[in-house]
């Protein structure tokens, strides 16, 4: 599987052929053609691989589902406004008003 965005914090995981082990964070941007795969197949595979944080961004619905790995299972929180903290970087947050600007 190839994610839309992968964050790897340990540079030793990066090799010429790709990465060794799981990324620390993956972000998938959902489109109608890949929604089932992102929400089901990739979610399951990333959990089993040990991806610490998996974000599913829903541009049409204007929300983000944040899956955080906790004891081998994902805890999910959904956000549609405000600021969302990135779990792997506690001092870093994303302002959803900038991601999903109000339509004028």
N, C-alpha and C positions, 0 to 999 in steps of 0.2 A: 504494500500500500504506500502511496505517496501522498503525504498530507499537504494542504495548502501552505501552512506555516509550521515549522518545527523549531523549537528552541532547545539547544544543547548547551548546557552550562559547563560541562567538562570537556575541554578541547582534546583530551586524550581519547575520547570516544570517536572523534572524526578521523576517518582514514580515506584514502583515495577512492575506494569502492563505495563509500557511504558512511554509515555510523555503526559502531559496535554498541549493542544494547539499546535501551529505549530512550527517546528524547525526554527531556524534563517536562516539556509542555508542547501540546499540539493544538493548532487552531484550524478548524475546517469552516469554510464559507459555503453555506448550503445553497444549492440551486435545485430547481424542481427535478432535474434529471438524476441528482445524486443524493437526495434527501434520505431515502431508505438506507443506503449504504453508510452515510455519515452517522445516522441515529442508531443503527443496529450493528451492522458488521464491523465497522471501524471502532465503534464504542466498545464492543466486546473484545476485539483484538487488542486495542490499546490498553484496556484494563488488564488483560492477561499478560501483556508485555511489561506492565509496571509503569506506564506513563503517569506521572504524578498529577498532571492537570491537563484536562481536555476541554477545549471551548468549542461549542457549536454556535456559529454566528448565523442568525436567520435574518437576512436583509429585508425580505418581504414582510415579515412579522415584526421587524425592528426589536428583536430581543436576542440575548445571549444566554445560553445554558452553560454553566460552569460545572464540570465534573471534577471533583477532587478525590484522589485516591486515599482511602482510609481503611486500613486492615484488609487490603486486597479487594475492596469494593468501592464503587464510586458513590460519593454523596453529591447530589445535584442541587444547585441553586440557579434560579432564573432571574435575569435582570433586564429591564427595558428602559431604565432611566437612572440618572445619578452616576456615581463613580463605582467602578468595580476594581477591587484589589486583585492583583496577580499573586497567587499563593506562593509561587517560587521566588518572587521578589517582593517581600513585604512592604517596602517603601515605594512601590510603583503601582499606579492605578490608571485605569482607562476611563475617560469621561465619555459616557454614552451619548451625551448631547452632541459631541463632536463626531461620533461614529454614525449616529442616526439623527441628523439635523432635522428640526421641524420644517415641514413643507410650508412655503409661503404662498 
